[in-house]
Amino acid sequence: MGTYRIAAIPGDGIGKEVIAAGCRALEQLANQKSDLKIEFETFPWGSDMYLETGEMMPADALETLRGFDAIYFGSAGDPRVPDHVSLWKLRLAICQGLDQYANIRPTKLLPGLASPLKTGTPATIDWFIVRENSEGEYSGAGGRVHQALSNEVGLDVSVITREGAERIQRFALEIARSRPRKKLTFVTKSNAQRHAMVLWDEVFEVVSTDYPDVQTDRVLVDAMAARFVTDPESIDTVVATNLHADVLSDLAAALSGSLGLAPTGNINPERNAPSMFEPIHGSAFDIMGHGSANPLGAIWSASLMLDHLGETDAASALFDAIERVTGEGSQLPRDLGGQAGTDEVTQAVCDAI
Ligand code: ATP
């Protein structure tokens, strides 16, 4: 138990609303637990700052962040700023600069909530998607030539390195080993992408032999998308490259109820820099300022953050509070079929704590 310094970066759109909600829930938790202290410092980085200064965050931002135990992030994205600017100059700059190479995305069907799966709600959904977060299809390698001419070319090069593949695959195998079913689905697309993806496969063939107690299977990403819908209970832990896991985890979030519910962590497993926790949804400008954003994804992300900091009891207490709110059902946000606004859902979580 201890004192933690958290850098809060609400960012854009509803990020500001849900991070305020998450901080409120964390403060309530700290009030209940005399041996847990959380100090927030909030940074006004994001698209508003970009429109004023031309930068999404200051030049020394990474150095500043290194002084914190963890980062609590809202979202980056604003209709007035090109998406590649808002993403690469803030969120991805932090993930890459602080070597947060493992992106974790737990998905659960919470009490009281229904899944939109047509075949009816499965008895359980308990998935853990591990996303490679530093290279692959989002490596940033590539370029534009002959700009604005009719023969213009744009290239994004997918980069898989032996070291990058091995470290994320080991991370995922360790997580699979720590979960009751000890099962890992390895996602690939080496039938169509015959260089980087084949290396991705070859590394897994070697690394997985160190984990004989973990049951593994290998699935092409297109088939995997179908399996999330047709056979959800066959899935436990999943590892996939940056783009593949990005798409699969939004699908997983929607199947578990709503995008507004899903949490994620960008993890630096070596712990030589802080990790960053955020809801997976974006800035959702269509509902910004309405007071209707679902704060549960941000609050669940705060629970992942506590878990990463070693505060497992506090993490469970926060997650239990979320489950009590969904199970009880009278204070559900609109995207989960209820009527409650951000403030009321947050208050319900605080009361449950
Ligand atoms: P970005 O460009 O930043 O990714 P976006 O608006 O394109 O943002 P999301 O924010 O991920 O995409 O969400 C898509 C839609 O889902 C939103 O327009 C919104 O209607 C809904 N949504 C997302 N998050 C929430 C939430 N927390 N509460 C309620 N609805 C949400």
Residues whose N, C-alpha, C, O or C-beta is under 5 A from the ligand:
A	BS01	ATP	A76 G77 L259 G260 I280 H281 G282 S283 A284 F285 D286 S292 A293 N294 D335
